[in-house]
Amino acid sequence: MTTRRIDFSRFSSIKIGPVVEVAVLQKGDLPPEGHFLIGHANNLLVGPHPPPLCMLGKDFDDCRIEGERLVIGAATPTGKILSFCKKHDIGGFEFVAKLPGTLGGMLAMNAGVKRYETYNDLLTVTTERGVFEVSRIPHGYRFAKLPGVAFEAAFRLRRGFDGALADALLKLRANQPKAPSAGSFFKNPPDDYAGRLIEAVGLKGHRLGNMAWSDMHANFLVNLGGGTFEEAMALAELAKKRVWEAFGIVLEPEVKIVQA
């Protein structure tokens, strides 16, 4: 096992975090105990003092067809998955267009757009503990409880890439801000939208230091340049407090907050 020195203020999508040594796993390595898996840090907010961290190396960046299954390594970027599916006329992954990150992150949170989700065609996930059928993995809306560190996953092979669907789903992202963020910060409550609730309590565009709730989409916490973990957490807590007071709804983070 090797290590990689990562500056999360440059590496993470929200551009916040310290410089730390991260363990890099290759084929045959076991995940070190007590380490948090970071993926490509697209859905993470890393604090100044995170727990020990690890990530998957290039050995886990792979797409291949095995009979009637599509097998994808957990370190495979979403852009590569989309390109592979286009090239081989495979349906089911049109929703990953412009979705940042890797398959591992998609599996960890059941990433998706509308009704198109990672677990829809999932068959098995391979971790350091073995191969698990999807029926054995608790999952739901933007949630999954993986039995260990995902190394790769197998999906039902569906022929027919739908370019029109990919374009339509891509347009749904047109209202997302371009400034650095970790994507949607809170999960949508049942039958409602976190962005609507945050806007309703007057926080759309609200700024604290160099962090703000985007004036383009209220559920995106954006870094305006030099934003800090403390500023981000203060804004998140303010949104939770105001939404609870106004609507009696508890907002749950979709972003993973990584702090010891």
Secondary structure as UniProt FT lines:
FT   STRAND          2..7
FT   HELIX           8..11
FT   TURN            13..14
FT   STRAND          19..25
FT   TURN            27..28
FT   TURN            33..34
FT   STRAND          36..37
FT   TURN            39..40
FT   STRAND          44..46
FT   STRAND          53..56
FT   HELIX           58..60
FT   STRAND          63..66
FT   TURN            67..68
FT   STRAND          69..73
FT   TURN            74..75
FT   HELIX           78..87
FT   TURN            88..89
FT   STRAND          90..91
FT   HELIX           94..96
FT   TURN            97..98
FT   HELIX           103..109
FT   STRAND          112..113
FT   TURN            114..115
FT   STRAND          116..117
FT   HELIX           118..120
FT   STRAND          122..127
FT   TURN            128..129
FT   STRAND          130..133
FT   HELIX           134..136
FT   STRAND          139..140
FT   TURN            141..142
FT   STRAND          143..144
FT   STRAND          150..156
FT   STRAND          158..159
FT   HELIX           163..171
FT   TURN            172..175
FT   STRAND          181..184
FT   TURN            190..191
FT   HELIX           194..200
FT   TURN            201..202
FT   TURN            204..205
FT   STRAND          207..208
FT   TURN            209..210
FT   STRAND          211..213
FT   TURN            218..219
FT   STRAND          220..223
FT   HELIX           229..247
FT   STRAND          256..258
//
